[in-house]
């Protein structure tokens, strides 16, 4: 990875058909270094000394810091998003948001829940998951608990006062999981959160909280790339970061949760 990144040369022939960066060598170098950073952080508990060395080399080379440099696969009606195609066809009624995930977003008043989730209120079957029943209000979202099948979930459904398990929240197939949604590979958000962990471990300079906040903000801003109706307002991002600050005693847990 290090050799490949170093070998990139903007003075050589540029491949404009490149689907990630249209031949932008500077962005490819940031991509390579960001991948190296990720690889280095995965060594953090196996070989801390080697991890620190790799991480510092990646940071020195320059990593992704802006959503404008995100590596993503773009899709259109002819080249569709695979998971989106599946969720908009035969498997539409078979996947739901897990309760621990939904509950965490609800507990922290995370504005991303409105961008991600939809609940088909009153649906008693897959065919009844129609636009007229769709509700993206965070206040009505209910994640599906783990450990149940189609039959045993009925007791939970009854306890919650739902009509059926088809009422549990899902990823919105008209926004984040639509056929033309992009697929992100390496992003500013991921990279900033890795930087936060590196700083927390003393492997790079800079304030841990700044990297953390930048990572969360970048991800919230990234959601607009899926669909204009998934965009998170700047005021909502500011409020979330104020209400959910990084705490030194639980920093690694918070970073990795994000």
Phi, psi and omega per residue, in radians:
X1 nan -0.756 3.134
X2 -1.095 -0.788 -3.137
X3 -1.137 -0.730 -3.119
X4 -1.113 -0.754 3.128
X5 -1.126 -0.751 -3.133
X6 -1.155 -0.514 -3.088
X7 -1.345 -0.250 3.130
X8 -1.115 2.254 -3.025
X9 -2.381 1.992 -3.100
X10 -1.189 -0.242 -3.138
X11 -1.485 -0.184 -3.135
X12 -1.539 3.104 3.139
X13 -1.031 2.278 -3.096
X14 -1.762 2.316 3.112
X15 -1.620 1.759 -3.076
X16 -1.308 -0.273 3.130
X17 -1.429 0.030 3.086
X18 -0.944 2.105 -3.014
X19 -1.348 -0.277 3.139
X20 -1.566 -0.919 -3.009
X21 -2.262 0.206 3.114
X22 0.894 0.628 3.072
X23 1.469 0.182 3.132
X24 -1.333 1.777 -3.046
X25 -1.135 -0.649 3.137
X26 -1.049 -0.719 3.127
X27 -1.219 -0.622 3.105
X28 -1.128 -0.643 3.116
X29 -1.149 -0.723 3.082
X30 -1.108 -0.683 3.096
X31 -1.054 -0.837 -3.134
X32 -1.081 -0.758 3.132
X33 -1.194 -0.586 3.112
X34 -1.197 -0.665 3.050
X35 -1.120 -0.711 3.122
X36 -1.102 -0.715 3.090
X37 -1.041 -0.777 -3.134
X38 -1.108 -0.755 3.114
X39 -1.091 -0.746 3.132
X40 -1.084 -0.749 -3.123
X41 -1.159 -0.446 3.115
X42 -1.280 -0.179 3.074
X43 -1.647 0.016 -2.937
X44 -0.995 -0.586 3.138
X45 -1.756 -0.326 -3.137
X46 -1.440 -0.783 -3.114
X47 -2.615 1.430 -3.071
X48 -0.973 -0.667 -3.119
X49 -1.137 -0.790 3.109
X50 -1.163 -0.688 3.119
X51 -1.034 -0.826 -3.130
X52 -1.062 -0.720 3.141
X53 -1.107 -0.810 -3.133
X54 -1.134 -0.781 -3.125
X55 -1.060 -0.795 -3.127
X56 -1.143 -0.615 3.094
X57 -1.157 -0.721 3.139
X58 -1.115 -0.810 -3.113
X59 -1.121 -0.719 3.123
X60 -1.078 -0.591 -3.138
X61 -1.282 -0.416 3.136
X62 1.807 2.075 -3.083
X63 -1.989 3.033 3.113
X64 -1.184 2.227 3.119
X65 -2.170 -0.139 -3.069
X66 -2.317 2.542 3.085
X67 -1.060 -0.366 3.113
X68 -1.133 -0.352 -3.129
X69 -1.815 0.133 3.135
X70 -1.026 2.477 3.042
X71 -1.612 2.026 -3.120
X72 -2.521 2.616 3.048
X73 -1.633 2.106 -3.132
X74 -1.543 2.599 -3.127
X75 -2.232 2.738 3.091
X76 -2.528 -3.121 -3.091
X77 -1.045 -0.376 3.123
X78 -1.616 -0.553 3.134
X79 -2.125 1.556 -2.936
X80 -1.587 2.812 3.071
X81 -1.253 2.130 -3.061
X82 -1.018 -0.966 3.096
X83 -1.047 -0.648 3.120
X84 -1.108 -0.723 3.115
X85 -1.096 -0.734 3.137
X86 -1.114 -0.778 -3.083
X87 -1.313 -0.245 3.087
X88 -1.782 0.171 3.130
X89 -2.314 -1.943 -2.971
X90 -1.219 -0.438 -3.055
X91 -1.859 0.315 -3.031
X92 -0.961 -0.674 -3.028
X93 -1.744 0.212 -2.995
X94 -1.931 0.013 -3.117
X95 -2.248 2.367 -3.079
X96 -2.364 2.776 3.082
X97 -1.255 2.313 3.133
X98 -1.188 2.484 -3.109
X99 -1.019 -0.768 3.135
X100 -1.024 -0.662 3.131
X101 -1.185 -0.922 -3.123
X102 -1.079 -0.737 -3.111
X103 -1.109 -0.662 3.128
X104 -1.137 -0.750 3.122
X105 -1.137 -0.654 3.112
X106 -1.170 -0.798 -3.101
X107 -1.067 -0.631 -3.090
X108 -1.678 0.128 -3.112
X109 0.918 0.794 -3.087
X110 -1.346 2.082 -3.087
X111 -1.161 -0.231 3.126
X112 -1.184 -0.380 3.137
X113 -1.038 -0.709 3.139
X114 -1.154 -0.521 -3.138
X115 -1.368 -0.466 -3.004
X116 -1.697 -0.775 -2.870
X117 -1.718 2.715 2.968
X118 -2.531 2.530 3.083
X119 -2.244 2.258 -3.138
X120 -1.607 1.515 -3.021
X121 -1.119 2.209 3.108
X122 1.501 0.044 -3.130
X123 -1.254 2.282 3.110
X124 -1.908 0.023 3.122
X125 -2.805 2.939 3.084
X126 -1.020 -0.826 -3.140
X127 -1.060 -0.324 3.128
X128 -1.530 0.021 3.053
X129 -1.439 1.293 -3.061
X130 -1.937 2.874 -3.075
X131 -0.970 -0.616 -3.110
X132 -1.124 -0.397 3.137
X133 -1.711 -0.154 -3.033
X134 -1.193 2.284 3.138
X135 -2.397 2.125 -3.125
X136 -1.789 0.105 3.131
X137 -1.106 2.157 -3.140
X138 -0.982 -0.516 -3.073
X139 -1.157 -0.362 -3.089
X140 -1.834 -0.018 -3.074
X141 -1.272 2.449 3.137
X142 -2.414 2.002 3.113
X143 -1.352 2.666 3.130
X144 -1.487 2.237 3.134
X145 -1.242 2.712 3.130
X146 -1.370 2.797 2.935
X147 1.584 0.286 -3.122
X148 -2.189 2.727 2.984
X149 -1.941 -3.020 -3.055
X150 -1.055 -0.456 -3.127
X151 -1.585 -0.867 -3.063
X152 -1.194 -0.355 3.125
X153 -1.199 -0.263 -3.079
X154 -1.044 -0.587 3.136
X155 -1.166 -0.690 3.107
X156 -1.169 -0.747 3.123
X157 -0.993 -0.756 -3.129
X158 -1.157 -0.762 -3.135
X159 -1.059 -0.678 -3.115
X160 -1.426 -0.125 3.133
X161 1.305 0.463 3.135
X162 -1.568 2.803 3.126
X163 -1.362 -0.620 3.128
X164 -2.901 3.036 3.106
X165 -1.241 -0.192 3.081
X166 -1.214 -0.135 3.113
X167 -1.530 -0.169 3.120
X168 -1.137 2.699 -3.094
X169 -1.182 2.566 3.116
X170 -2.275 2.891 2.951
X171 -1.211 2.404 -3.055
X172 -1.239 2.020 -3.095
X173 -1.337 -0.136 3.114
X174 -1.717 -0.069 -3.135
X175 -2.283 -1.578 -3.069
X176 -1.069 -0.614 -3.092
X177 -1.897 0.492 3.103
X178 -1.353 2.867 -3.064
X179 -1.059 -0.501 -3.071
X180 -1.792 0.214 3.133
X181 -1.185 2.515 3.090
X182 -1.269 2.822 3.059
X183 -2.096 2.023 -3.052
X184 -1.521 2.385 -3.110
X185 -1.872 -0.975 3.099
X186 -2.370 2.274 -3.004
X187 -2.322 2.896 3.066
X188 -1.089 -0.679 -3.136
X189 -1.065 -0.911 3.102
X190 -0.964 -0.819 -3.040
X191 -1.153 -0.733 3.129
X192 -1.148 -0.630 3.112
X193 -1.229 -0.610 3.034
X194 -1.143 -0.669 3.078
X195 -1.110 -0.655 3.110
X196 -1.083 -0.762 3.122
X197 -1.152 -0.718 3.123
X198 -1.071 -0.741 3.126
X199 -1.154 -0.680 3.115
X200 -1.089 -0.572 3.136
X201 -1.505 -0.036 3.104
X202 1.409 0.384 -3.073
X203 -1.691 -0.120 3.083
X204 -2.658 2.851 3.134
X205 -1.519 3.011 -3.134
X206 1.816 2.725 -3.114
X207 -1.361 2.258 3.129
X208 -0.985 -0.767 -3.090
X209 -1.106 -0.606 3.129
X210 -1.158 -0.792 3.102
X211 -1.085 -0.733 -3.137
X212 -1.068 -0.890 -3.128
X213 -1.094 -0.699 3.121
X214 -1.103 -0.667 -3.139
X215 -1.177 -0.781 3.120
X216 -1.131 -0.791 3.140
X217 -1.067 -0.757 -3.126
X218 -1.066 -0.689 3.140
X219 -1.197 -0.731 3.124
X220 -1.093 -0.697 3.113
X221 -1.234 -0.511 3.137
X222 -1.122 -0.478 -3.066
X223 -1.065 -0.449 3.113
X224 -1.123 -0.354 -3.135
X225 -1.210 -0.410 3.110
X226 -1.312 -0.740 -3.102
X227 -2.978 2.520 -3.141
X228 -1.006 -0.555 -3.127
X229 -1.385 -0.004 3.078
X230 -1.802 0.006 -3.103
X231 -1.113 2.460 3.095
X232 -1.761 2.147 -3.138
X233 -1.052 2.513 -3.141
X234 -0.993 -0.692 3.141
X235 -1.076 -0.649 3.135
X236 -1.197 -0.636 3.093
X237 -1.130 -0.812 -3.131
X238 -1.038 -0.749 -3.130
X239 -1.125 -0.764 -3.135
X240 -1.057 -0.812 -3.111
X241 -1.144 -0.589 3.106
X242 -1.217 -0.682 -3.086
X243 -1.445 -0.295 -3.102
X244 -2.254 1.090 -3.085
X245 -1.259 2.752 3.049
X246 -1.242 2.309 3.125
X247 -1.979 2.210 -3.034
X248 -0.931 -0.692 -3.068
X249 -1.196 -0.435 -3.110
X250 -2.135 0.386 -3.009
X251 -1.006 -0.851 -3.094
X252 -1.094 -0.689 3.105
X253 -1.106 -0.781 -3.136
X254 -1.136 -0.747 -3.138
X255 -1.065 -0.818 -3.078
X256 -1.290 -0.485 3.043
X257 -1.133 -0.743 3.095
X258 -1.136 nan nan
